Amino acid sequence: MLSKSLFLSRLLLGIAALPIPLALAGSPAQPPQNVIHADITGLRSDKGQVVCSLFSSAADFPKKMEKAVAQIKAKISGGAATCEFSGIAPGAYAVSVFHDQNSNGKLDTNFVGIPREGVGASNDAKGRFGPPKFAAAVFQFAGGRLDLKIPIHYL
């Protein structure tokens, strides 16, 4: 019969000889996924949702949401929300955001066309006599991860 210490040493040697899965062996770090992460701040309430749209074209920004490269609807908590666009190719983009207070999926405006819900854009771009221009909101995305801060403004 084997002594207790001899048994334990053989057991440990046997365990050490087992193949270790790569996931446990400290495999090389994965390259960051191409992500544009936007923190949305300045929301008046947690009611409704935030709609974030990512555009790659000046022709469509910001009104043609159906032409956006990607769109995300995010929950609001504590007057803030987060939109994260993943799998985005490097390029020039602009983000348009609005506080969809009644969750109808569209930006509500008054009879003159002025938004009745909060709006925002990348680079804190603001419009004059209309929505902001793509040129004011555009940023270059080289890949990896990009963090944006977009404040909401109520007009």
PyMOL commands that set and color helices and strands:
alter all, ss='L'
color gray80, all
select helices_A, chain A and resi 4-16+65-67+122-124+134-137
alter helices_A, ss='H'
color red, helices_A
select strands_A, chain A and resi 35-41+49-55+70-74+81-86+91-100+119-121+139-141+145-151
alter strands_A, ss='S'
color yellow, strands_A
deselect
rebuild
show_as cartoon
